[in-house]
């Protein structure tokens, strides 16, 4: 005999399961990718705190080269001034997740969604900071749709104009390779300052989309010339050594960055690079009690205020990697 029906789990689910047994929480707890960059990186982003809603800055012209002067000849005067005033307004990011009074009081033991919620929100706030900071600066370098330099050009441009009227080109097109990188490093070293004299930029960092990170390490870290003869030294390893900061990020790759040539673009920087992040209000989390809401509901609320911008073209050269 094979009796069926009667009292069984299919028709009486509430009798055999008190609540859900487990939840797989998705939170930003995995290890970072190698050489990952964050919005809080002090080399690729000038970090500062602010107490103003609108930040205002000017570029400085420097003082120019010295003049050869004959015996008892009148000393020539040199001009120095500031100009190209630029402003950026602080922006606010917020997230709020309501939690009903009833859910807070009756959540089953072992689920703990309310306890992990603040951690999830904090992690997502940091990942949002990373995404917006990178995409507003390096991700926008070639178009200038979000942030332009004080002379009005995109960060990467072949027609920057200094305060003294000199044209500066910090836009390259060569793909990332040993020869291509050397072209960009030369452009970086030859970059003129605001007074038209040599800026003396030292190659100290390279930022790439994640898919180019392997190429960057093979180009910079190998003992011998990458893809070259067995007896050819790797110039970058021999001359620049381990001092070069190599960073990569999925945020600048074409999966998350809609900019043209996102997958092939890379950025060569010195410590003078002028991508900037100014924080007005650091990240804060707060649980709002139901007594403070109209509908007797808790709310986990989080916010921060900051701005991301390019203060000047000085200190970096950018290649869209479109030519080999």
C-alpha contacts under 8 A as a table, 3 or more apart, distances in Angstrom:
res1	aa1	res2	aa2	distance
5	X	8	X	6.73
7	X	11	X	7.23
7	X	12	X	7.12
8	X	11	X	5.96
8	X	12	X	6.15
9	X	12	X	5.07
9	X	13	X	5.19
9	X	15	X	7.65
9	X	16	X	6.51
10	X	13	X	5.95
12	X	15	X	5.63
12	X	16	X	7.19
13	X	16	X	5.53
13	X	17	X	6.26
14	X	17	X	5.57
14	X	18	X	6.67
15	X	18	X	7.32
17	X	20	X	7.36
19	X	108	X	6.89
20	X	23	X	7.77
20	X	111	X	7.88
21	X	110	X	7.63
21	X	111	X	7.32
22	X	110	X	7.35
22	X	111	X	6.14
23	X	111	X	6.68
26	X	120	X	7.82
27	X	119	X	7.85
27	X	120	X	5.32
27	X	123	X	6.89
27	X	124	X	7.75
28	X	120	X	6.99
28	X	123	X	5.38
28	X	124	X	6.80
28	X	127	X	7.98
29	X	123	X	7.81
32	X	36	X	6.27
33	X	36	X	5.47
33	X	249	X	7.89
34	X	248	X	7.77
35	X	246	X	6.60
35	X	247	X	4.76
35	X	248	X	5.82
35	X	249	X	7.85
36	X	247	X	5.88
36	X	248	X	5.51
36	X	249	X	5.58
37	X	41	X	6.45
37	X	247	X	6.02
37	X	248	X	6.45
37	X	249	X	6.23
38	X	41	X	5.52
38	X	130	X	5.23
39	X	45	X	7.21
39	X	129	X	6.14
39	X	130	X	4.59
39	X	131	X	7.90
39	X	133	X	5.78
39	X	134	X	6.94
39	X	277	X	7.64
40	X	45	X	7.28
40	X	47	X	7.23
40	X	130	X	7.96
41	X	44	X	5.97
41	X	45	X	5.93
41	X	47	X	7.97
42	X	45	X	5.32
42	X	46	X	5.92
42	X	47	X	6.12
43	X	46	X	6.93
43	X	271	X	6.38
44	X	269	X	7.78
44	X	271	X	7.81
44	X	273	X	6.78
44	X	275	X	6.73
45	X	273	X	7.56
45	X	274	X	7.05
45	X	275	X	5.06
45	X	276	X	4.94
45	X	277	X	6.22
46	X	273	X	7.87
46	X	274	X	6.60
46	X	275	X	6.19
46	X	276	X	4.52
46	X	277	X	6.05
47	X	276	X	6.26
47	X	277	X	5.24
47	X	278	X	6.09
47	X	279	X	7.92
48	X	277	X	6.56
48	X	278	X	4.92
48	X	279	X	6.34
49	X	278	X	5.42
49	X	279	X	4.76
49	X	280	X	5.94
50	X	55	X	8.00
50	X	278	X	6.16
50	X	279	X	5.81
50	X	280	X	4.93
51	X	280	X	5.89
52	X	55	X	6.26
52	X	280	X	7.38
53	X	89	X	5.94
53	X	90	X	5.45
53	X	280	X	7.85
54	X	87	X	6.51
54	X	88	X	5.64
54	X	89	X	4.39
54	X	90	X	6.17
55	X	87	X	5.49
55	X	88	X	5.33
55	X	89	X	6.31
55	X	90	X	7.75
56	X	85	X	7.01
56	X	86	X	5.77
56	X	87	X	4.44
56	X	88	X	6.73
57	X	85	X	5.66
57	X	86	X	5.54
57	X	87	X	6.50
57	X	311	X	7.91
58	X	82	X	5.96
58	X	83	X	5.27
58	X	84	X	5.56
58	X	85	X	4.41
58	X	86	X	6.32
58	X	150	X	7.65
59	X	82	X	5.48
59	X	83	X	5.52
59	X	84	X	6.03
59	X	85	X	7.09
59	X	150	X	7.44
59	X	163	X	7.81
59	X	312	X	7.45
60	X	80	X	7.70
60	X	81	X	6.08
60	X	82	X	4.41
60	X	83	X	6.66
60	X	163	X	7.59
60	X	194	X	7.06
61	X	80	X	5.75
61	X	81	X	5.52
61	X	82	X	5.92
61	X	83	X	7.84
61	X	162	X	7.61
61	X	163	X	5.60
61	X	164	X	6.74
61	X	194	X	5.04
61	X	195	X	5.54
62	X	80	X	5.98
62	X	81	X	7.50
62	X	193	X	7.85
62	X	194	X	6.20
62	X	195	X	5.56
63	X	78	X	6.67
63	X	79	X	6.60
63	X	80	X	5.37
63	X	195	X	6.46
64	X	78	X	7.54
64	X	195	X	5.09
64	X	196	X	7.22
64	X	197	X	6.61
65	X	197	X	6.83
67	X	76	X	7.60
69	X	73	X	6.22
69	X	74	X	7.87
69	X	75	X	7.01
70	X	73	X	5.24
82	X	163	X	7.89
83	X	163	X	6.96
84	X	150	X	5.28
84	X	151	X	6.14
84	X	163	X	7.63
85	X	150	X	6.52
86	X	150	X	5.67
88	X	307	X	7.27
88	X	309	X	7.49
89	X	307	X	6.84
90	X	280	X	7.24
90	X	305	X	6.41
90	X	306	X	5.40
90	X	307	X	5.04
91	X	305	X	5.46
91	X	306	X	5.59
91	X	307	X	5.90
92	X	303	X	7.14
92	X	304	X	5.90
92	X	305	X	4.32
92	X	306	X	6.70
93	X	303	X	5.50
93	X	304	X	5.52
93	X	305	X	6.21
94	X	301	X	7.35
94	X	302	X	5.60
94	X	303	X	4.27
94	X	304	X	6.75
95	X	121	X	7.80
95	X	301	X	5.83
95	X	302	X	5.35
95	X	303	X	6.53
96	X	299	X	6.34
96	X	300	X	5.54
96	X	301	X	4.32
96	X	302	X	6.38
97	X	299	X	5.54
97	X	300	X	5.22
97	X	301	X	6.57
98	X	297	X	6.50
98	X	298	X	5.70
98	X	299	X	4.16
98	X	300	X	6.31
99	X	103	X	6.52
99	X	104	X	6.52
99	X	297	X	5.89
99	X	298	X	4.92
99	X	299	X	5.68
99	X	300	X	7.55
100	X	103	X	5.17
100	X	104	X	6.26
100	X	296	X	7.23
100	X	297	X	4.66
100	X	298	X	5.92
101	X	104	X	5.19
101	X	105	X	6.28
101	X	290	X	6.92
101	X	296	X	6.31
101	X	297	X	5.26
101	X	298	X	6.26
102	X	105	X	5.20
102	X	106	X	6.08
103	X	106	X	5.30
103	X	107	X	5.59
104	X	107	X	5.99
104	X	114	X	7.26
104	X	298	X	7.98
107	X	111	X	7.17
107	X	112	X	7.38
108	X	111	X	5.99
108	X	112	X	7.64
109	X	112	X	6.87
112	X	115	X	5.22
112	X	116	X	6.46
113	X	116	X	5.33
113	X	117	X	5.97
114	X	117	X	5.18
114	X	118	X	7.62
115	X	118	X	6.74
115	X	119	X	7.86
116	X	119	X	5.29
116	X	120	X	6.24
117	X	120	X	5.08
117	X	121	X	6.17
117	X	300	X	7.88
118	X	121	X	5.09
118	X	122	X	6.09
118	X	285	X	7.02
118	X	300	X	7.01
119	X	122	X	5.08
119	X	123	X	6.13
120	X	123	X	5.20
120	X	124	X	6.17
121	X	124	X	5.13
121	X	125	X	6.04
121	X	302	X	7.31
122	X	125	X	5.04
122	X	126	X	6.44
122	X	283	X	7.88
122	X	285	X	7.49
122	X	302	X	7.75
123	X	126	X	5.25
123	X	127	X	6.38
124	X	127	X	4.99
124	X	128	X	6.01
125	X	128	X	5.05
125	X	129	X	6.16
125	X	283	X	7.69
126	X	129	X	4.96
126	X	130	X	6.24
127	X	130	X	5.05
127	X	131	X	6.18
128	X	131	X	5.08
128	X	132	X	6.09
129	X	132	X	5.43
129	X	133	X	5.89
130	X	133	X	5.37
130	X	134	X	6.08
131	X	134	X	5.47
131	X	135	X	5.96
131	X	251	X	6.03
132	X	135	X	5.20
132	X	136	X	5.71
132	X	308	X	7.90
133	X	136	X	5.39
133	X	137	X	6.45
133	X	277	X	7.25
133	X	308	X	5.60
134	X	137	X	5.44
134	X	138	X	5.59
134	X	139	X	5.98
134	X	251	X	7.18
134	X	252	X	7.24
135	X	138	X	5.96
135	X	139	X	4.08
135	X	140	X	5.95
135	X	251	X	7.32
135	X	252	X	6.87
135	X	257	X	7.07
136	X	139	X	6.08
136	X	140	X	5.60
136	X	146	X	5.95
136	X	147	X	6.63
136	X	308	X	6.47
136	X	309	X	6.85
137	X	140	X	5.26
137	X	141	X	5.93
137	X	146	X	7.83
137	X	147	X	6.72
137	X	275	X	6.36
137	X	308	X	6.99
137	X	309	X	6.03
137	X	310	X	6.34
138	X	141	X	4.97
138	X	252	X	7.76
138	X	267	X	7.71
138	X	275	X	7.81
139	X	142	X	7.79
139	X	252	X	5.87
139	X	257	X	6.82
139	X	259	X	6.80
139	X	262	X	7.46
140	X	143	X	5.62
140	X	144	X	5.62
140	X	145	X	6.62
140	X	146	X	6.52
140	X	147	X	7.14
140	X	154	X	7.96
140	X	155	X	7.88
140	X	259	X	7.03
141	X	144	X	5.94
141	X	154	X	6.03
141	X	155	X	4.82
141	X	156	X	5.35
141	X	318	X	7.73
142	X	154	X	5.91
142	X	155	X	6.46
142	X	156	X	5.13
142	X	157	X	7.19
142	X	320	X	7.75
143	X	154	X	5.62
143	X	155	X	7.90
143	X	156	X	7.92
143	X	259	X	7.97
144	X	147	X	5.20
144	X	148	X	5.01
144	X	153	X	6.86
144	X	154	X	4.06
144	X	155	X	6.48
145	X	148	X	7.41
145	X	154	X	7.75
147	X	154	X	7.23
147	X	155	X	7.75
147	X	309	X	5.78
147	X	310	X	6.42
148	X	151	X	7.80
148	X	152	X	5.65
148	X	153	X	5.49
148	X	154	X	4.82
148	X	155	X	5.89
148	X	309	X	7.87
148	X	310	X	6.67
149	X	152	X	5.47
149	X	153	X	5.68
149	X	154	X	6.25
149	X	155	X	5.74
149	X	310	X	5.94
149	X	311	X	6.14
149	X	312	X	5.18
149	X	313	X	6.26
150	X	153	X	7.52
150	X	311	X	7.03
150	X	312	X	6.38
151	X	160	X	6.77
151	X	161	X	6.44
151	X	162	X	7.67
153	X	156	X	7.81
153	X	157	X	6.54
153	X	159	X	7.68
153	X	160	X	6.50
154	X	157	X	5.86
155	X	310	X	7.10
155	X	312	X	7.61
155	X	313	X	5.73
156	X	169	X	7.95
156	X	170	X	5.64
156	X	171	X	4.91
156	X	313	X	7.47
156	X	317	X	6.97
156	X	318	X	5.81
157	X	160	X	6.11
157	X	169	X	5.93
157	X	170	X	5.69
157	X	171	X	4.95
158	X	168	X	6.50
158	X	169	X	3.89
158	X	170	X	5.89
158	X	171	X	5.37
159	X	167	X	5.81
159	X	168	X	5.94
159	X	169	X	5.74
160	X	167	X	5.50
160	X	168	X	4.90
160	X	169	X	6.24
160	X	170	X	7.97
160	X	313	X	7.84
161	X	164	X	7.84
161	X	165	X	5.71
161	X	166	X	5.52
161	X	167	X	4.69
161	X	168	X	6.10
162	X	165	X	5.17
162	X	166	X	5.18
162	X	167	X	6.45
162	X	168	X	7.21
162	X	193	X	7.67
162	X	194	X	4.93
162	X	195	X	7.06
162	X	196	X	7.38
163	X	166	X	7.50
163	X	194	X	5.96
163	X	195	X	7.18
164	X	194	X	6.62
164	X	195	X	5.75
164	X	196	X	7.09
166	X	194	X	7.75
166	X	195	X	7.72
166	X	196	X	5.84
168	X	191	X	7.04
168	X	192	X	6.59
169	X	191	X	7.66
170	X	187	X	7.12
170	X	188	X	7.38
170	X	191	X	7.50
170	X	313	X	7.62
170	X	316	X	6.97
170	X	317	X	4.58
170	X	318	X	6.26
171	X	317	X	6.07
171	X	318	X	5.28
171	X	319	X	5.91
171	X	320	X	7.96
172	X	184	X	6.67
172	X	317	X	7.29
172	X	318	X	5.98
172	X	319	X	4.34
172	X	320	X	6.63
172	X	321	X	7.68
173	X	319	X	4.85
173	X	320	X	5.03
173	X	321	X	4.89
173	X	322	X	5.33
173	X	323	X	5.69
174	X	180	X	5.22
174	X	181	X	7.63
174	X	183	X	7.61
174	X	184	X	7.75
174	X	319	X	6.24
174	X	320	X	7.06
174	X	321	X	4.70
174	X	322	X	6.05
174	X	323	X	4.77
174	X	324	X	5.63
175	X	180	X	5.70
175	X	181	X	7.71
175	X	264	X	6.92
175	X	265	X	7.86
175	X	319	X	7.42
175	X	320	X	7.35
175	X	321	X	3.73
175	X	322	X	5.95
175	X	323	X	5.59
175	X	324	X	5.10
176	X	180	X	5.48
176	X	181	X	5.77
176	X	212	X	7.83
176	X	215	X	7.25
176	X	216	X	7.37
176	X	264	X	7.72
176	X	266	X	7.57
176	X	321	X	6.35
177	X	180	X	4.93
177	X	181	X	5.69
177	X	215	X	7.21
177	X	216	X	7.77
177	X	219	X	6.39
178	X	181	X	5.35
178	X	182	X	6.26
178	X	219	X	5.61
178	X	220	X	7.99
178	X	225	X	7.77
178	X	226	X	6.85
179	X	182	X	5.14
179	X	183	X	6.47
180	X	183	X	5.20
180	X	184	X	6.61
180	X	324	X	7.37
181	X	184	X	5.08
181	X	185	X	6.07
182	X	185	X	4.96
182	X	186	X	6.07
183	X	186	X	5.28
183	X	187	X	6.38
184	X	187	X	5.05
184	X	188	X	6.14
184	X	268	X	7.31
184	X	317	X	6.73
184	X	318	X	7.65
184	X	319	X	7.31
185	X	188	X	4.88
185	X	189	X	6.11
185	X	203	X	6.44
185	X	268	X	7.18
185	X	317	X	7.97
186	X	189	X	5.06
186	X	190	X	6.09
187	X	190	X	5.16
187	X	191	X	6.10
187	X	317	X	7.09
188	X	191	X	5.26
188	X	201	X	6.00
188	X	202	X	7.44
188	X	203	X	7.23
188	X	268	X	7.50
188	X	269	X	7.84
188	X	315	X	7.52
188	X	316	X	6.47
188	X	317	X	5.68
189	X	199	X	7.53
189	X	200	X	5.87
189	X	201	X	4.88
189	X	202	X	6.21
189	X	203	X	7.46
190	X	198	X	6.50
190	X	199	X	7.12
190	X	200	X	7.08
190	X	201	X	7.42
191	X	198	X	6.37
191	X	199	X	5.62
191	X	200	X	7.20
191	X	201	X	6.86
191	X	314	X	7.93
191	X	315	X	8.00
192	X	195	X	7.66
192	X	196	X	5.31
192	X	197	X	5.36
192	X	198	X	4.63
192	X	199	X	4.78
192	X	200	X	7.91
193	X	196	X	5.31
193	X	197	X	5.53
193	X	198	X	5.85
193	X	199	X	4.53
193	X	314	X	7.13
194	X	197	X	7.47
201	X	270	X	6.02
201	X	272	X	7.84
201	X	315	X	6.23
202	X	269	X	7.82
202	X	270	X	5.41
202	X	271	X	7.93
203	X	240	X	7.93
203	X	244	X	7.14
203	X	268	X	6.79
203	X	269	X	6.01
203	X	270	X	5.34
204	X	243	X	6.54
204	X	244	X	4.59
204	X	245	X	6.08
204	X	268	X	7.75
204	X	269	X	6.03
204	X	270	X	4.92
204	X	271	X	6.74
205	X	244	X	5.05
205	X	245	X	4.33
205	X	246	X	5.82
205	X	247	X	7.77
205	X	268	X	5.87
205	X	269	X	5.03
205	X	270	X	6.21
205	X	271	X	7.96
206	X	244	X	7.43
206	X	245	X	6.30
206	X	246	X	5.16
206	X	247	X	6.30
206	X	266	X	7.14
206	X	267	X	5.52
206	X	268	X	4.60
206	X	269	X	6.10
207	X	246	X	6.25
207	X	247	X	4.87
207	X	248	X	5.57
207	X	266	X	5.80
207	X	267	X	5.14
207	X	268	X	6.70
208	X	211	X	7.82
208	X	212	X	5.86
208	X	213	X	6.19
208	X	216	X	7.86
208	X	247	X	6.41
208	X	248	X	4.71
208	X	249	X	6.72
208	X	252	X	7.34
208	X	265	X	6.84
208	X	266	X	4.68
208	X	267	X	6.57
209	X	212	X	5.67
209	X	213	X	6.80
209	X	248	X	5.27
209	X	249	X	5.13
209	X	250	X	5.86
209	X	251	X	7.19
209	X	252	X	4.89
209	X	253	X	4.71
209	X	262	X	7.47
209	X	263	X	6.33
209	X	264	X	7.57
209	X	265	X	7.29
209	X	266	X	7.07
210	X	213	X	5.20
210	X	248	X	4.81
210	X	249	X	4.70
210	X	250	X	5.03
210	X	252	X	7.49
210	X	253	X	6.35
211	X	214	X	6.97
211	X	250	X	7.84
211	X	253	X	7.18
211	X	263	X	7.24
212	X	215	X	5.19
212	X	216	X	6.18
212	X	248	X	7.57
212	X	263	X	7.87
212	X	264	X	7.42
213	X	216	X	5.02
213	X	217	X	6.31
213	X	246	X	7.94
213	X	247	X	7.29
213	X	248	X	5.64
214	X	217	X	5.28
214	X	218	X	6.13
215	X	218	X	5.09
215	X	219	X	5.96
216	X	219	X	5.15
216	X	220	X	6.06
216	X	246	X	7.39
217	X	220	X	5.14
217	X	221	X	5.27
217	X	222	X	7.50
217	X	246	X	7.55
218	X	221	X	5.63
218	X	222	X	5.64
218	X	226	X	6.61
219	X	222	X	6.52
219	X	225	X	7.70
219	X	226	X	5.80
219	X	236	X	7.78
220	X	234	X	7.59
220	X	236	X	5.57
220	X	237	X	5.75
221	X	236	X	7.77
221	X	237	X	5.79
221	X	241	X	7.97
221	X	242	X	7.85
222	X	225	X	6.98
222	X	226	X	6.65
222	X	234	X	6.68
222	X	237	X	6.87
223	X	233	X	6.64
223	X	234	X	5.73
223	X	237	X	6.49
223	X	238	X	7.91
224	X	228	X	7.71
224	X	230	X	6.84
224	X	231	X	7.16
224	X	232	X	5.84
224	X	233	X	4.50
224	X	234	X	4.50
225	X	228	X	5.23
225	X	229	X	7.01
225	X	230	X	7.68
225	X	232	X	5.45
225	X	233	X	5.11
225	X	234	X	3.95
225	X	235	X	7.08
226	X	234	X	6.91
228	X	232	X	6.75
229	X	232	X	5.44
233	X	238	X	7.30
234	X	237	X	5.42
234	X	238	X	6.15
235	X	238	X	5.15
235	X	239	X	5.81
235	X	240	X	7.81
236	X	239	X	5.40
236	X	240	X	5.28
236	X	241	X	6.54
237	X	240	X	5.70
237	X	241	X	4.49
237	X	242	X	7.16
238	X	241	X	5.63
240	X	243	X	6.34
240	X	244	X	6.78
241	X	244	X	6.87
242	X	245	X	7.80
249	X	252	X	5.92
249	X	253	X	7.11
250	X	253	X	5.07
250	X	255	X	7.50
250	X	256	X	7.09
251	X	255	X	7.69
251	X	256	X	5.43
251	X	257	X	6.31
252	X	256	X	6.64
252	X	257	X	5.40
252	X	262	X	6.40
252	X	263	X	7.56
253	X	256	X	5.98
253	X	257	X	5.68
253	X	262	X	5.62
253	X	263	X	5.14
254	X	257	X	4.82
254	X	258	X	6.00
254	X	259	X	7.45
254	X	261	X	7.86
254	X	262	X	5.21
254	X	263	X	5.28
255	X	258	X	7.59
257	X	262	X	6.42
258	X	262	X	7.01
259	X	262	X	5.40
261	X	264	X	5.50
261	X	265	X	6.09
261	X	320	X	6.10
261	X	321	X	7.47
261	X	322	X	7.35
262	X	265	X	5.50
262	X	320	X	7.61
264	X	320	X	5.97
264	X	321	X	4.90
264	X	322	X	6.94
265	X	318	X	7.42
265	X	319	X	5.54
265	X	320	X	4.01
265	X	321	X	5.16
266	X	318	X	6.05
266	X	319	X	5.55
266	X	320	X	6.52
266	X	321	X	7.24
267	X	316	X	7.08
267	X	317	X	6.11
267	X	318	X	4.53
267	X	319	X	6.38
268	X	316	X	5.66
268	X	317	X	5.37
268	X	318	X	6.20
269	X	272	X	7.50
269	X	273	X	5.79
269	X	315	X	5.96
269	X	316	X	4.42
269	X	317	X	6.64
270	X	273	X	5.65
270	X	315	X	5.44
270	X	316	X	6.37
271	X	315	X	7.13
272	X	314	X	6.96
272	X	315	X	4.74
272	X	316	X	7.76
273	X	313	X	7.76
273	X	314	X	6.44
273	X	315	X	4.31
273	X	316	X	5.57
274	X	310	X	5.65
274	X	311	X	5.31
274	X	312	X	5.58
274	X	313	X	6.79
274	X	314	X	6.73
274	X	315	X	6.74
274	X	316	X	7.91
275	X	308	X	7.56
275	X	309	X	6.01
275	X	310	X	4.48
275	X	311	X	6.37
275	X	312	X	7.83
276	X	308	X	5.66
276	X	309	X	5.35
276	X	310	X	5.84
276	X	311	X	6.67
277	X	306	X	7.03
277	X	307	X	5.77
277	X	308	X	4.63
277	X	309	X	6.71
278	X	306	X	5.55
278	X	307	X	5.35
278	X	308	X	6.59
279	X	282	X	6.48
279	X	305	X	6.24
279	X	306	X	4.24
279	X	307	X	6.58
280	X	304	X	7.81
280	X	305	X	5.36
280	X	306	X	5.39
281	X	304	X	5.19
281	X	305	X	4.76
281	X	306	X	6.74
282	X	303	X	7.98
282	X	304	X	5.27
282	X	305	X	6.69
282	X	306	X	7.96
283	X	302	X	7.11
283	X	303	X	5.73
283	X	304	X	4.56
283	X	305	X	7.77
284	X	302	X	5.56
284	X	303	X	5.71
284	X	304	X	6.59
285	X	300	X	7.16
285	X	301	X	5.78
285	X	302	X	4.37
285	X	303	X	6.90
286	X	300	X	5.93
286	X	301	X	5.33
286	X	302	X	6.32
287	X	298	X	7.00
287	X	299	X	5.77
287	X	300	X	4.59
287	X	301	X	6.23
288	X	292	X	6.76
288	X	298	X	5.57
288	X	299	X	5.00
288	X	300	X	6.26
288	X	301	X	7.15
289	X	292	X	5.61
289	X	293	X	7.28
289	X	297	X	7.15
289	X	298	X	5.00
289	X	299	X	6.92
290	X	293	X	5.27
290	X	294	X	7.84
290	X	295	X	7.43
290	X	296	X	4.42
290	X	297	X	4.47
290	X	298	X	4.69
290	X	299	X	7.71
291	X	294	X	7.77
291	X	296	X	6.24
291	X	297	X	7.88
292	X	296	X	7.78
293	X	296	X	5.71
293	X	297	X	6.15
293	X	298	X	7.51
294	X	297	X	7.65
310	X	313	X	7.43
313	X	316	X	6.65
321	X	324	X	7.43
